[in-house]
């Protein structure tokens, strides 16, 4: 029976390897930085301008986790909210390349890098996305690869091995 | 010149491979879940109990990123705030093993799994931590490996190759 919540959304079958989704832009203010850091990452270089200037970062910088959470929000707005997502599995290789400083504007792209059906749960597909987040100067601030479960519209369709994936080397 | 902010904190030299840090506990309420999801991960299964019961998760569940952010906060409180941390580099292999449901209590451990001096920046050490987060039933909810920069107290000390690491196989 179709899920009434996800019926109108893009399913596994509607996604294509290589699809690119634009994310953002979003300006990150001092207020944003201090609010997030106060709750989750209370370090002087995320909370206090004077301490921040004396740190390796050289000024008030967002928690790397805030960059992650803001990027997630962009991904939900631009993509995941239109997809029959069943939740995230995790991610690999998150790298903070450069700090996000006060009043930086971040934006980026998410690229579908793999799509495969679950072997054990035919109603589920596994979507892999590569995120490339940059500041207003075009400098990379964060990269990561995210794996997410997506509903398959027709779970009775045969599972084609590696149908959407790169050939194994 | 010693950094006045980090002078009293544990430096690279004070850390030991295998050290374990207890994290939490922290109860995750409906209010916590909805507030975080509203800002960063606005999916029905993080926002609305009825929609959540119809989802794969079977009930109101925290965003996996909230589990991450709450674990970070525990790590700051119990460990990083006492360490001369210079910021995070990123992490590998974050896995959400089980959802964190409304009113679950999460706790866990962080274990130092590697310590090495930077070859290019003698004043910096790289600390690797493995996080193992569990719910009140002892079930794993999230694991990840985190890399963080830590100040070296004596940058003039020779960099001993793999002094703190497992022997290369």
Contacts between the chains, C-beta under 8 A, distances in Angstrom:
chain1	res1	chain2	res2	distance
A	3	B	54	7.1
A	4	B	54	7.7
A	5	B	44	6.0
A	5	B	51	5.9
A	5	B	54	6.4
A	5	B	55	7.4
A	39	B	69	7.7
A	39	B	73	7.1
A	40	B	69	4.4
A	40	B	70	7.3
A	40	B	72	5.6
A	40	B	73	4.8
A	40	B	76	7.9
A	41	B	69	7.9
A	41	B	72	5.9
A	41	B	73	7.0
A	41	B	76	6.1
A	42	B	73	7.8
A	42	B	76	6.1
A	42	B	81	7.4
A	43	B	76	7.0
A	43	B	80	7.4
A	43	B	81	7.6
A	43	B	85	7.0
A	44	B	5	6.0
A	45	B	87	7.2
A	51	B	5	6.0
A	54	B	3	7.2
A	54	B	4	7.7
A	54	B	5	6.3
A	55	B	5	7.4
A	55	B	86	7.3
A	55	B	87	7.8
A	56	B	86	4.6
A	56	B	87	6.2
A	56	B	149	7.3
A	57	B	87	6.5
A	63	B	72	7.9
A	64	B	87	7.6
A	64	B	88	5.0
A	64	B	90	7.4
A	65	B	65	7.9
A	65	B	68	6.7
A	65	B	69	5.5
A	65	B	72	5.5
A	68	B	65	6.7
A	68	B	68	7.7
A	69	B	39	7.7
A	69	B	40	4.3
A	69	B	41	7.9
A	69	B	65	5.5
A	69	B	69	6.8
A	70	B	40	7.3
A	72	B	40	5.5
A	72	B	41	5.9
A	72	B	63	7.9
A	72	B	65	5.5
A	73	B	39	7.1
A	73	B	40	4.8
A	73	B	41	7.1
A	73	B	42	7.8
A	76	B	40	7.9
A	76	B	41	6.1
A	76	B	42	6.1
A	76	B	43	7.0
A	80	B	43	7.5
A	81	B	42	7.4
A	81	B	43	7.6
A	85	B	43	7.0
A	86	B	55	7.3
A	86	B	56	4.6
A	87	B	45	7.2
A	87	B	55	7.8
A	87	B	56	6.2
A	87	B	57	6.5
A	87	B	61	8.0
A	87	B	64	7.6
A	87	B	96	7.7
A	87	B	99	7.3
A	88	B	64	5.0
A	88	B	96	6.0
A	89	B	95	7.0
A	89	B	96	6.3
A	90	B	64	7.4
A	90	B	93	7.3
A	90	B	94	4.8
A	90	B	95	4.0
A	90	B	96	5.2
A	91	B	94	5.3
A	92	B	92	6.0
A	92	B	93	5.8
A	92	B	94	7.5
A	93	B	90	7.3
A	93	B	92	5.9
A	94	B	90	4.7
A	94	B	91	5.3
A	94	B	92	7.5
A	94	B	94	7.0
A	95	B	89	7.0
A	95	B	90	4.0
A	96	B	87	7.7
A	96	B	88	6.1
A	96	B	89	6.3
A	96	B	90	5.2
A	99	B	87	7.3
A	149	B	56	7.3
